[in-house]
């Protein structure tokens, strides 16, 4: 199977680096129902890069 890098879901570390926030903040946002859309796959949180970018753009406009 050939999966391009753009099809890959982002990990908590990836989103933390992209947004410039600590990993702990992402976990707190999930627990509070805030932050970018996230889904749990097994024991891991994963983010769709397009949805994270849309969330950033929506937040910046507010």
C-alpha positions in Angstrom: 0.0 0.0 0.0 1.4 3.4 -1.0 0.1 6.2 1.3 1.4 9.7 0.6 2.4 12.0 3.4 -0.6 14.2 2.8 -3.0 11.3 3.5 -1.4 10.6 6.9 -3.3 11.7 10.0 -1.3 13.8 12.4 -0.3 12.7 15.8 -0.5 14.9 18.9 3.2 15.7 18.5 2.6 16.8 14.9 -0.3 19.1 15.9 1.6 20.4 18.9 4.5 21.4 16.6 2.2 22.9 13.9 0.2 25.0 16.4 3.1 25.8 18.7 1.3 24.6 21.8 2.3 22.0 24.4 1.0 18.4 24.0 -0.6 18.7 27.4 -2.7 21.6 26.0 -4.1 19.4 23.2 -5.1 16.8 25.7 -6.8 19.4 27.9 -8.7 20.8 24.9 -9.9 17.3 24.0 -11.1 16.7 27.5 -13.0 20.1 27.5 -14.4 19.6 24.0 -12.3 22.5 22.7 -9.6 22.7 20.1 -9.3 21.2 16.6 -11.4 18.1 15.7 -9.7 14.9 16.9 -10.5 11.2 16.7 -9.3 8.4 18.8 -7.9 5.4 17.0 -7.1 2.7 19.4 -5.3 4.4 22.3 -4.0 7.2 20.1 -5.4 10.6 19.2 -5.2 11.5 15.5 -5.9 14.7 13.6 -6.9 15.3 10.0 -4.4 17.9 8.8 -7.1 19.7 6.6 -9.5 19.9 9.6 -6.7 21.3 11.9 -5.9 23.9 9.3 -9.6 24.8 8.8 -9.9 25.1 12.6 -6.9 27.5 12.7 -8.4 29.6 10.0 -11.8 29.7 11.6 -10.3 30.7 15.0 -8.3 33.4 13.4 -11.4 34.9 11.8 -13.3 35.0 15.1 
